[in-house]
């Protein structure tokens, strides 16, 4: 449903609060249907909160945003879709390994998407977030 809404109704994201409301409804649906997913997202947030000079806030299109010195390097939507900014070389090698996908909107960029499906994915999500954090520190 998320990808359908992004592709077919993505223009609605520019209307103030629509994306935040949609993500909030998605979070409620996850609370009802897959509550453990919200625990996994909390684990990602806790891991990133430990990183120096990292702040956590609300993403403009819904979900939780991770910033280094005020600049976004990743965000996670309430359905467990983790979007992360990496360099293009690392992105290509991870896509080749089949562990991540090209970003669901920004295909020709350093952004990638990784879906949390199970508890084991949290560790890999943290690994990817740490790579993005390291990249952000070097910028």
N, C-alpha and C positions, 0 to 999 in steps of 0.2 A: 504494500500500500504506500509506503514512504516514497519509493522510486516513482510510482505512478503520480503521486501528488507533485513531486519535484518536477517531473517531465511535463505533465499536463496542466498543472495549476501553479507552476513556479512563479509566474508573474504576480501572484498574490503576495509574495514575500515582501514586496515593496510597500504594501499597505501597512501602516503602523500597527504593531502588536499581533498581526495575523499569524506570523511564523511562531511567535512565542506562545500564542494560544494553541496552535496546532501541536507544538512540541509538548505543551502541558497536557493536552488530551492524550497524546501518545504515551507520556509518562504514566498517566492514570491507567491506560489500557495495559501497559507493562506491569503495573502494580497488581492488576487483577489477573492477568494471564501468565506472567513470568516474573514474579517478584524477585527472584534471585538475580535477575539482570540488573536491577537497581543496586543491589549489593556489590556487584562487579564494577559498576560505574563508580560507586563510592570508593572502592579500592583504588581505582585509577586516580581519582581526585586526591585521595590521601597520599598516594605515592608522589604525585606532582606537587602537593603542598609542602613536601619536604625539601624541594629543590630551591636553592638560594635565588632570591630576586624573582621568583615565580608568583604570579597572582592568578586567582581563579575567579571567573565571573560568568555572567550570562552571555551566551553567544547571540549575536544580532538576529540569527535565524532560528533560535531555539537551541536548547542544550547548554552544556557547560564549556566555557572557553578557557584555554590555558595560555597565559602570556608570560613572556620573559621581558623584563624591563618595559612593560606596557605594550609589547608587540606580540600579536597572536602567533603561536606555533602549532596549535592543535585545538580541536574541539570534539566533543562527543555528544551525539544526539541521544534522546531518551529511548530510542529503539536499539541502542548499543552500537550504532554506526560511528566509528572513530575516524575522523578526518585529520590527517597529519601532514605537515609541511616538511619534506625531506629535500635533499639535493637530487637532481635528476639521475645521477649515476646510481646512487643507492636505490632510488625508486625502481629503475630498470632492472637491477639485479634481484630485488625482492619480487617484482612482478614475474621475472623469469623463473624464480623458485616456486611461484604459485601461491605465496603466502598472503599477498595483498592484491588489491585491485586498483586500477586507475581511479582517481577521484570521480565521484558520481556526477559532477558538473564540470570541473576544470580539468579536462583531459590532458591538455598540452602544458602542464605546469609541474611543479615539484610535489603537488598535493596527491596524497593517496587516501584510499578508504580501506578500513579493516573492520569487519563485522564481528562483534562478540557473540559467539554461539554457545560457549560453555565456559566453565570455570578456568580451564587450561588456557583459554584465549586471553585471560586477564594478564598473565605473565608475559605473553608475547606483546600485548598492547602496551604494557609498561616498558618493555624493551624498545618498541617503536617510539614511544613518547620520550624516552631517554635519548634516543638518537636525534629526535627533533630538538630537544632541549640543548644538546651539545651543539647542533648546527646553529641554533639561535644565539648561543653564547659566542660563537665565532664570528657572527655578522657584525 
